Amino acid sequence: MPLTKTETALSQPIIQLIEVSKTYSTHGVQALNEISLTIEPGEVVAFMGESGCGKSTLLNIMGGIDRIDTGTIRLLGQEITHSTDAQLTELRREKLGFVFQFFNLLSTLTVAENVALPLELAGRDSAETVFKKVATLLSQVDLSERAHFYPAQLSGGQMQRVAIARALVHEPQIVLADEPTGNLDSKNGQRILKLLTNYCHKHQQTLLIATHSRAAAHYADRVIQMRDGRIESIDPSNTPTGTFA
């Protein structure tokens, strides 16, 4: 029988990397160089560094998007290093939520339809349940009045809030956000970071953020500085874990 979220939290890390390396053969670039890292359930972790330091690649391998060359990855108590594509697809659909810099919304779907997409793909919920879950998330990101709008009718900050609702609607245990404020002004960027961190703390979800933004350190439990595919330092945030006003 699978472990519950509480049992997982009490028994083991939610993510464990052991001497993980990744080279992109096309360019001969070593993106990750023997990374070892443990992340606990419910943590908010910010990965920081200049472009090309490996932080986005690290998120991709923890999210089962990219494969590693050497090392071991354990996710939610299971080793996924040699999982099949089908197994990784199921893992992403069931347990993970993704927020991207460029939103990745489908232009032909309304706001509500974009948010509902993970639930529709999973195919477990009734139409009524999907409607209620979508309505709840849109209310929480303050977009209820935009439910029937299309992405082209939204501002950048609104599109990113739709993307966050879509990432959270299926209640993932791990949320991965790759430069979620990269296309936003500072005010909207702060709003997105508060929204993500407050929600994940409240629901005991693990949140991993790859970012250039120094402001992100304020919202994280730990800040991991990366350089040339390696972890340069791991520092606790100056801000206590909790809800941010």
BATI-358930 format. One line per field, with one value per residue: residue number from 1; x, y, z of N, C-alpha, C in turn. Coordinates in Angstrom, 3 decimals. Layout:
<rs>
seq = NUM:...
n_X = X:...
n_Y = Y:...
n_Z = Z:...
ca_X = X:...
ca_Y = Y:...
ca_Z = Z:...
c_X = X:...
c_Y = Y:...
c_Z = Z:...
</rs>
This chain:
<rs>
seq = 1:2:3:4:5:6:7:8:9:10:11:12:13:14:15:16:17:18:19:20:21:22:23:24:25:26:27:28:29:30:31:32:33:34:35:36:37:38:39:40:41:42:43:44:45:46:47:48:49:50:51:52:53:54:55:56:57:58:59:60:61:62:63:64:65:66:67:68:69:70:71:72:73:74:75:76:77:78:79:80:81:82:83:84:85:86:87:88:89:90:91:92:93:94:95:96:97:98:99:100:101:102:103:104:105:106:107:108:109:110:111:112:113:114:115:116:117:118:119:120:121:122:123:124:125:126:127:128:129:130:131:132:133:134:135:136:137:138:139:140:141:142:143:144:145:146:147:148:149:150:151:152:153:154:155:156:157:158:159:160:161:162:163:164:165:166:167:168:169:170:171:172:173:174:175:176:177:178:179:180:181:182:183:184:185:186:187:188:189:190:191:192:193:194:195:196:197:198:199:200:201:202:203:204:205:206:207:208:209:210:211:212:213:214:215:216:217:218:219:220:221:222:223:224:225:226:227:228:229:230:231:232:233:234:235:236:237:238:239:240:241:242:243:244:245
n_X = 0.854:0.616:2.522:1.060:0.943:1.689:2.940:5.070:6.466:7.326:9.025:11.047:13.211:11.735:12.867:15.869:19.107:21.943:25.175:24.720:25.028:24.945:25.258:24.917:24.978:24.933:26.088:28.222:28.267:28.614:26.073:25.298:27.254:28.097:26.087:24.832:22.104:19.546:16.106:13.520:10.111:7.651:9.381:10.451:12.487:14.945:16.712:19.542:21.529:23.707:22.731:22.981:24.131:23.067:20.719:18.086:18.255:18.618:16.105:14.599:15.523:14.773:12.094:11.563:11.746:14.126:16.740:19.377:22.976:24.766:24.572:22.048:18.553:16.038:12.653:9.886:10.193:10.795:13.077:13.829:15.624:15.969:13.458:10.757:9.658:6.877:6.293:7.457:5.914:3.417:4.092:4.654:2.137:0.547:1.784:3.330:3.637:3.978:5.393:6.131:8.442:7.465:4.765:3.162:0.476:-2.464:-3.513:-5.973:-7.749:-9.928:-9.368:-10.433:-10.565:-7.863:-6.869:-8.285:-7.148:-5.072:-6.690:-8.549:-6.908:-6.056:-8.455:-10.042:-11.926:-15.343:-17.325:-18.564:-16.986:-14.523:-15.234:-15.753:-13.216:-11.641:-12.941:-12.456:-9.635:-9.279:-10.557:-8.804:-6.522:-7.439:-8.906:-11.453:-13.325:-12.253:-12.572:-13.672:-12.194:-9.649:-6.127:-4.804:-6.174:-5.328:-3.148:0.459:0.982:-1.511:-1.683:0.388:-0.655:-2.810:-1.348:-0.197:-2.471:-3.239:-1.057:-1.450:-3.961:-4.441:-3.478:-0.614:2.286:4.782:5.919:7.296:8.967:10.141:11.961:9.676:9.005:10.279:9.340:7.931:7.060:8.519:6.589:4.458:5.981:6.685:4.139:3.506:5.456:4.739:2.165:2.658:4.422:2.954:0.682:1.821:3.101:0.837:-0.491:1.338:3.101:5.966:8.078:9.989:12.105:13.604:15.578:16.618:16.137:16.860:14.992:13.550:14.862:13.939:11.587:12.102:12.898:15.387:18.286:19.892:22.847:24.142:26.797:28.450:27.403:27.581:26.850:27.327:26.889:24.816:22.319:20.396:17.291:16.775:14.303:11.743:10.050:6.727:3.617:3.469:2.847
n_Y = -1.187:2.241:4.888:7.364:11.005:12.068:9.877:9.533:11.884:11.434:9.291:9.397:11.248:13.404:13.822:12.583:12.897:11.300:11.718:12.755:13.263:15.089:15.418:17.307:15.958:17.013:19.553:19.061:19.923:19.872:19.804:19.144:18.168:15.602:15.886:15.805:15.625:16.230:16.555:17.534:16.574:19.086:21.248:24.488:25.301:27.275:27.460:28.969:31.051:31.981:32.127:29.009:27.662:25.298:25.029:24.895:22.513:20.796:20.963:19.843:17.169:16.291:16.432:14.415:14.983:15.316:12.908:11.390:10.942:9.583:8.334:8.447:8.780:9.335:9.555:10.489:8.218:6.231:4.776:6.374:6.391:4.594:4.432:3.836:5.697:5.816:5.327:7.576:9.572:9.031:9.510:12.280:13.242:12.454:13.132:15.445:19.008:21.628:24.815:27.248:29.616:30.790:30.392:28.548:28.110:26.912:28.361:28.108:27.314:28.225:30.096:28.551:26.043:25.545:25.299:23.070:21.034:19.115:17.519:16.528:14.998:13.055:11.786:10.862:12.201:13.282:15.372:17.346:17.420:18.216:20.777:22.052:21.896:23.412:25.893:26.492:26.779:28.902:30.923:31.135:32.166:34.558:34.898:34.321:35.821:35.784:33.370:32.507:33.781:34.001:33.108:35.178:37.392:38.164:39.644:39.406:38.721:37.689:35.463:33.898:33.313:31.737:29.582:28.676:27.872:25.754:24.054:23.308:22.178:19.420:18.608:18.108:16.480:17.537:20.620:22.194:25.008:26.818:29.554:31.264:33.936:35.222:36.558:38.667:41.851:43.479:43.821:42.054:39.752:39.451:38.968:36.513:34.819:34.965:33.859:31.212:30.170:30.533:28.935:26.375:25.950:25.936:23.651:21.689:21.006:20.248:22.665:23.651:26.026:27.414:30.155:33.525:35.542:37.448:38.072:35.782:34.289:35.203:33.904:31.252:28.157:27.062:28.119:27.307:27.742:27.656:26.797:26.381:23.759:22.589:22.379:25.219:26.450:25.946:27.469:28.473:30.221:33.673:34.112:32.899:29.728:29.732:31.567:34.252:37.669
n_Z = 0.000:-0.880:0.671:2.781:2.521:5.015:6.232:4.477:4.959:7.560:7.292:5.283:2.968:0.492:-1.953:-3.255:-4.390:-5.655:-6.363:-9.007:-12.462:-15.556:-18.988:-21.906:-24.906:-27.490:-27.406:-25.831:-23.214:-19.760:-17.705:-15.120:-12.366:-10.574:-8.467:-5.233:-3.091:-0.689:-0.149:1.949:2.779:2.224:2.178:0.997:-1.536:-2.999:-5.985:-7.133:-9.330:-12.086:-15.600:-17.232:-15.127:-14.290:-12.858:-13.959:-15.394:-13.249:-11.979:-14.040:-14.127:-11.622:-11.944:-13.700:-16.405:-17.880:-18.421:-16.497:-16.757:-15.055:-11.671:-9.029:-8.596:-6.299:-5.760:-3.951:-2.392:-4.200:-6.512:-9.470:-11.481:-13.620:-14.677:-16.977:-19.910:-19.899:-17.207:-16.027:-17.180:-16.023:-13.352:-13.408:-14.119:-11.968:-9.501:-9.613:-10.118:-12.474:-13.110:-15.446:-16.963:-19.318:-19.200:-20.845:-21.560:-23.242:-26.134:-27.366:-25.492:-22.801:-19.732:-17.559:-18.805:-19.352:-16.742:-15.922:-17.355:-16.364:-14.704:-16.488:-18.132:-16.327:-15.779:-13.643:-12.135:-11.805:-14.007:-12.524:-10.200:-11.277:-12.170:-9.689:-8.418:-10.165:-10.018:-7.327:-7.257:-9.084:-7.696:-5.543:-6.734:-7.486:-9.908:-10.717:-12.163:-14.635:-15.802:-18.245:-20.116:-22.678:-22.993:-24.483:-23.760:-21.316:-18.819:-18.276:-15.578:-14.841:-16.573:-15.531:-13.037:-13.778:-14.786:-12.424:-10.989:-12.641:-12.223:-9.606:-9.311:-9.304:-6.915:-6.366:-4.912:-5.152:-6.348:-9.095:-10.106:-12.688:-13.170:-12.491:-12.260:-14.249:-16.561:-15.593:-14.081:-11.164:-9.132:-9.815:-9.837:-7.124:-6.116:-7.304:-6.159:-3.443:-3.586:-4.491:-2.482:-0.091:-0.598:-0.945:1.525:3.179:2.296:2.707:0.669:-1.296:-2.632:-5.326:-6.645:-9.415:-10.074:-10.995:-9.331:-6.527:-4.654:-4.293:-2.397:-0.009:0.369:0.640:2.371:2.234:0.436:-2.443:-3.933:-7.177:-9.450:-12.444:-12.862:-10.384:-6.844:-5.070:-2.606:0.304:1.960:4.797:4.565:5.497:6.418:8.495:8.149:6.960:6.608:4.328:4.362
ca_X = 0.000:1.454:2.576:0.363:1.856:2.212:3.878:6.280:7.183:7.944:9.898:12.140:13.198:10.850:13.767:17.270:20.015:23.240:26.235:24.022:25.695:24.206:25.946:24.174:25.948:24.922:27.033:29.317:28.231:28.234:25.124:25.340:28.498:28.103:25.231:24.181:21.195:18.356:15.046:12.524:8.717:7.166:10.370:10.517:13.915:15.271:17.980:19.937:22.791:23.655:22.290:23.946:24.739:22.522:19.539:16.919:18.490:18.381:14.656:14.094:15.800:13.950:10.731:11.431:11.703:15.422:17.394:20.759:23.986:25.233:24.034:20.782:17.477:14.904:11.560:8.728:10.516:11.068:14.160:13.281:16.754:15.792:12.032:10.412:8.997:5.487:6.275:7.746:4.733:2.413:4.571:4.443:0.700:-0.103:2.452:4.119:3.050:5.029:5.149:7.226:8.638:6.669:3.369:2.765:-0.970:-2.966:-4.207:-7.335:-8.567:-10.191:-8.675:-10.954:-10.191:-6.436:-6.688:-8.887:-6.463:-4.497:-7.763:-9.125:-5.949:-6.058:-9.700:-10.583:-12.983:-16.555:-17.363:-18.936:-15.816:-13.552:-15.727:-15.576:-11.792:-11.171:-13.518:-11.753:-8.293:-9.378:-10.859:-7.612:-5.559:-8.165:-9.194:-12.782:-14.019:-11.586:-12.656:-14.036:-11.287:-8.564:-4.831:-4.462:-6.926:-4.805:-1.813:1.463:0.760:-2.710:-1.354:1.178:-1.556:-3.518:-0.398:-0.059:-3.702:-3.162:-0.045:-1.877:-5.342:-4.504:-2.906:0.667:3.119:5.949:5.692:8.569:8.752:11.360:11.925:8.253:8.825:11.230:8.694:7.029:7.668:8.849:5.372:3.802:6.892:6.499:2.816:3.580:6.239:3.905:1.077:3.195:4.961:1.874:-0.156:2.552:3.243:-0.474:-0.890:2.474:3.690:7.348:8.181:11.346:12.091:14.842:15.353:17.678:15.666:17.300:13.807:13.059:15.505:13.112:10.435:12.558:13.467:16.817:18.737:21.013:23.559:24.799:27.801:29.117:26.886:27.822:26.300:28.375:26.580:23.445:22.124:19.014:16.744:16.677:12.895:11.199:9.001:5.382:2.833:3.994:1.789
ca_Y = 0.000:3.438:5.704:8.641:12.138:12.182:8.773:9.820:12.945:10.908:8.144:9.532:12.455:13.333:13.744:12.320:12.751:10.771:11.843:12.864:14.040:15.186:16.122:17.416:15.482:17.861:20.656:18.635:20.734:19.147:20.668:18.781:17.464:14.856:16.559:15.024:16.560:15.663:17.533:16.972:16.927:20.376:22.316:25.408:25.418:28.119:27.181:30.242:31.069:32.600:31.269:27.960:27.063:23.956:24.985:24.418:21.091:20.093:20.843:18.913:15.769:15.957:16.311:13.311:15.475:14.921:11.741:11.628:10.033:8.741:8.682:7.858:9.700:8.763:10.515:9.947:6.896:5.265:5.112:6.612:6.530:3.766:4.310:3.966:6.953:5.714:5.474:8.976:10.344:8.822:10.196:13.718:13.509:12.165:13.586:16.658:20.165:22.420:26.216:27.628:31.041:31.262:30.069:27.319:27.944:26.596:29.577:27.805:26.957:29.299:29.995:27.392:24.821:25.336:24.816:21.736:20.060:17.973:16.648:15.862:13.977:11.963:11.075:10.198:12.987:13.595:16.737:18.228:17.566:19.042:22.158:22.575:22.073:24.535:27.105:26.752:27.292:30.226:31.852:31.325:33.006:35.794:34.959:33.768:36.613:35.586:31.937:32.259:34.521:33.244:33.640:36.430:38.484:38.316:40.209:38.404:38.256:36.845:34.188:33.086:32.812:30.603:28.468:28.168:27.119:24.496:23.203:22.904:21.697:17.980:18.408:17.389:16.497:18.360:21.654:22.662:26.297:27.213:30.994:31.627:35.392:35.738:37.431:39.558:42.982:43.137:43.739:40.781:38.695:39.268:38.376:35.104:34.104:34.847:32.925:29.847:29.716:30.434:27.778:25.115:25.787:25.600:22.297:20.798:20.569:20.631:23.629:23.861:27.194:27.831:31.574:34.514:36.605:37.436:38.153:34.429:33.788:35.620:33.015:29.860:27.607:26.926:28.691:26.527:28.504:26.758:27.378:25.416:22.409:22.093:23.142:26.054:26.637:25.722:28.374:28.673:31.550:34.526:34.238:31.650:29.042:30.121:32.321:35.587:38.658
ca_Z = 0.000:-0.939:1.862:2.749:2.567:6.370:6.463:3.708:5.650:8.761:7.075:4.323:2.152:-0.666:-3.106:-2.927:-5.524:-5.239:-7.383:-10.280:-13.511:-16.808:-20.073:-23.160:-25.892:-28.692:-27.233:-24.977:-22.001:-18.548:-17.012:-13.706:-12.091:-9.317:-7.493:-4.175:-2.440:-0.066:0.087:2.850:2.455:2.683:2.054:-0.132:-1.835:-4.149:-6.660:-7.713:-10.068:-13.406:-16.705:-17.553:-13.938:-14.107:-11.982:-14.699:-15.653:-11.996:-11.838:-15.060:-13.782:-10.457:-12.426:-14.643:-17.784:-18.440:-17.822:-16.094:-17.304:-13.948:-10.365:-8.592:-8.205:-5.580:-5.696:-3.222:-1.874:-5.261:-7.427:-10.814:-12.391:-14.813:-14.986:-18.392:-20.250:-19.461:-15.754:-15.716:-17.571:-14.978:-12.159:-13.593:-14.154:-10.696:-8.280:-9.795:-10.774:-13.109:-13.472:-16.333:-17.202:-20.452:-18.897:-21.541:-21.639:-24.579:-26.559:-27.840:-24.334:-21.850:-18.442:-16.819:-19.525:-19.119:-15.370:-15.811:-18.214:-15.649:-14.214:-17.654:-18.577:-15.350:-16.040:-12.454:-11.498:-12.563:-14.532:-11.410:-9.330:-12.011:-12.125:-8.329:-8.152:-10.975:-9.440:-6.072:-7.552:-9.702:-6.611:-4.714:-7.460:-7.778:-11.339:-10.983:-13.175:-15.927:-16.109:-19.645:-20.986:-23.321:-22.576:-25.170:-23.129:-19.962:-18.615:-17.934:-14.213:-14.833:-17.210:-14.625:-11.995:-14.390:-14.834:-11.058:-10.688:-13.390:-11.593:-8.265:-9.260:-9.034:-5.580:-6.455:-3.719:-5.452:-7.352:-9.641:-10.769:-13.390:-13.450:-12.576:-12.306:-15.238:-17.536:-14.874:-13.383:-9.777:-8.319:-10.115:-9.408:-5.681:-5.894:-7.697:-5.154:-2.239:-3.865:-4.537:-1.197:0.895:-0.917:-0.705:2.974:3.746:1.910:2.982:-0.590:-1.531:-3.727:-5.817:-7.521:-10.076:-10.298:-10.886:-8.453:-5.137:-3.807:-4.021:-1.187:1.123:0.491:0.686:3.598:1.929:-0.832:-2.975:-4.961:-8.115:-10.340:-13.333:-12.688:-9.029:-5.729:-4.487:-1.186:0.747:3.083:5.233:4.318:6.692:6.780:9.028:7.399:7.347:5.636:4.098:4.121
c_X = 0.898:1.412:1.707:1.398:2.489:3.238:5.178:7.128:7.932:9.039:11.112:12.076:12.228:11.649:15.174:18.062:21.366:24.188:25.647:24.803:24.868:25.013:25.042:25.134:26.032:25.966:28.231:29.392:27.809:27.370:25.109:26.555:28.472:27.352:24.656:23.364:20.007:17.359:13.945:11.107:8.336:8.151:10.083:11.996:14.097:16.639:18.366:21.287:22.595:23.126:23.391:24.566:24.205:21.234:18.286:17.051:18.216:16.884:14.096:14.367:15.016:12.485:10.534:11.304:12.986:15.944:18.848:21.686:24.476:24.619:22.694:19.806:16.395:13.869:10.364:8.956:10.826:12.247:13.592:14.376:16.529:14.311:11.791:9.756:7.549:5.368:6.534:6.574:3.644:2.795:4.317:2.963:0.067:0.483:3.132:3.301:4.165:4.541:6.365:7.280:7.694:5.223:2.893:1.262:-1.378:-3.883:-5.649:-8.270:-8.782:-9.342:-9.121:-10.546:-8.706:-6.195:-7.205:-8.075:-5.823:-5.549:-8.404:-8.202:-5.921:-7.332:-10.335:-11.823:-14.186:-16.481:-17.686:-17.748:-14.750:-13.958:-15.465:-14.096:-11.236:-11.670:-12.799:-10.383:-8.345:-9.738:-9.617:-6.534:-6.225:-8.438:-10.579:-13.495:-13.401:-11.716:-12.911:-13.225:-10.293:-7.225:-4.466:-5.159:-6.416:-3.469:-0.830:1.271:-0.451:-2.426:-0.538:0.333:-2.422:-2.615:-0.198:-1.291:-3.689:-2.177:-0.522:-3.197:-5.447:-3.781:-1.597:1.431:4.349:5.578:7.056:8.306:10.072:11.243:10.479:7.999:9.670:10.635:7.767:7.781:7.809:7.604:4.650:4.671:6.761:5.168:2.835:4.338:5.443:2.812:1.571:3.631:3.878:1.027:0.562:2.816:1.924:-0.830:0.241:3.049:5.135:7.401:9.639:11.314:13.492:14.668:16.649:17.379:16.159:16.108:13.293:13.654:14.681:11.990:10.833:13.009:14.969:17.104:19.978:21.625:24.328:25.784:28.453:28.701:27.106:27.067:27.439:28.161:25.116:23.248:20.662:18.568:16.743:15.264:12.372:10.138:7.633:4.691:3.351:2.861:1.951
c_Y = 1.248:4.204:6.939:9.760:12.265:11.098:8.989:10.850:12.420:9.902:8.423:10.870:12.300:13.260:13.485:12.113:12.294:10.814:11.872:13.763:13.992:16.004:16.142:17.132:16.372:18.961:20.272:19.401:19.871:20.068:20.410:17.898:16.891:15.586:15.545:15.985:15.798:16.777:16.863:17.371:18.290:21.519:23.215:25.707:26.261:27.739:28.434:30.126:31.695:31.611:30.267:27.289:25.662:23.885:24.490:22.937:20.277:19.920:19.823:17.466:15.352:15.798:15.219:13.749:15.098:13.687:12.073:10.626:9.056:9.229:8.015:8.957:8.907:9.858:9.862:8.498:5.848:5.722:5.236:6.694:5.793:3.546:4.482:5.325:6.954:5.908:6.914:9.881:10.232:9.552:11.699:14.074:13.399:12.933:14.942:17.762:21.056:23.837:26.687:29.141:31.582:30.764:28.757:27.058:27.642:27.726:29.333:27.396:28.175:29.097:28.746:26.086:24.521:24.753:23.389:20.648:18.898:16.990:15.874:14.741:12.791:11.135:10.390:10.892:13.172:15.035:17.732:18.479:18.431:20.508:22.777:22.827:23.271:25.851:27.492:27.360:28.677:31.287:32.169:32.162:34.287:35.971:34.394:34.501:36.461:34.148:31.660:33.110:33.546:33.876:34.978:37.636:38.797:39.044:39.088:37.848:37.359:35.488:33.300:32.555:31.669:29.376:27.849:27.355:25.772:23.534:22.624:22.144:20.209:17.598:17.617:17.453:17.372:19.346:22.190:23.917:26.780:28.666:31.508:33.124:36.039:36.689:38.454:40.744:42.630:42.983:42.425:39.607:38.393:38.583:36.889:34.299:33.921:33.807:31.481:29.356:29.582:29.189:26.477:24.892:25.319:24.153:21.281:20.193:21.041:21.531:23.865:24.980:27.413:29.281:32.373:35.509:36.435:37.477:36.775:33.857:34.119:34.632:31.550:29.456:27.410:27.541:27.923:27.295:27.535:27.517:26.250:23.972:21.800:22.951:23.895:26.266:26.312:26.522:28.397:30.077:32.338:34.646:32.915:31.058:29.513:30.885:33.738:36.524:39.304
c_Z = 0.000:0.373:1.693:2.798:3.954:6.658:5.697:4.425:6.869:8.461:6.205:3.595:0.986:-1.963:-2.601:-4.215:-4.995:-6.431:-8.801:-11.252:-14.794:-17.807:-21.291:-24.300:-27.124:-28.603:-26.360:-23.670:-20.817:-17.696:-15.515:-13.464:-10.674:-8.200:-6.507:-3.326:-1.862:0.218:0.890:2.423:3.026:2.599:0.855:-0.367:-3.094:-4.684:-7.437:-8.411:-11.426:-14.443:-17.039:-16.355:-13.661:-13.322:-12.707:-15.034:-14.401:-11.744:-12.820:-14.705:-12.536:-10.849:-13.450:-16.085:-18.518:-17.717:-17.499:-16.762:-16.235:-12.648:-10.100:-8.206:-7.492:-5.393:-5.017:-2.794:-2.913:-6.111:-8.843:-11.871:-13.704:-15.148:-16.480:-18.642:-19.769:-17.948:-15.342:-16.078:-16.515:-13.700:-12.261:-13.528:-12.774:-9.514:-8.388:-10.448:-11.292:-13.406:-14.259:-16.534:-18.274:-20.396:-19.535:-21.477:-23.075:-25.033:-26.976:-26.710:-23.446:-20.597:-17.685:-17.482:-19.371:-17.736:-15.221:-16.501:-17.454:-15.134:-15.355:-18.140:-17.620:-15.466:-14.851:-11.898:-12.417:-13.051:-13.425:-10.486:-9.987:-11.930:-10.750:-8.024:-8.912:-10.389:-8.147:-6.337:-8.176:-8.666:-5.796:-5.411:-7.976:-9.272:-11.682:-12.107:-14.561:-16.423:-17.583:-20.626:-21.622:-22.929:-23.213:-24.555:-21.724:-19.956:-18.286:-16.540:-14.099:-15.469:-16.283:-13.482:-12.517:-14.404:-13.454:-10.668:-11.396:-12.731:-10.266:-8.224:-8.943:-7.742:-5.624:-5.140:-3.906:-6.553:-7.782:-10.461:-11.364:-13.850:-13.520:-12.631:-13.402:-16.252:-16.893:-14.283:-11.906:-8.902:-8.546:-9.706:-7.930:-5.393:-6.207:-6.643:-3.863:-2.426:-3.816:-3.157:-0.138:0.664:-0.555:0.773:3.592:3.487:2.051:1.702:-0.671:-2.757:-4.062:-6.854:-8.091:-10.492:-10.292:-9.767:-7.019:-4.189:-3.435:-2.742:0.056:1.401:0.697:2.083:3.451:0.569:-1.263:-4.135:-5.851:-9.017:-11.131:-13.054:-11.321:-8.015:-5.064:-2.999:-0.938:2.014:3.499:4.877:5.615:7.205:7.318:8.110:7.894:6.250:5.550:3.746:2.757
</rs>
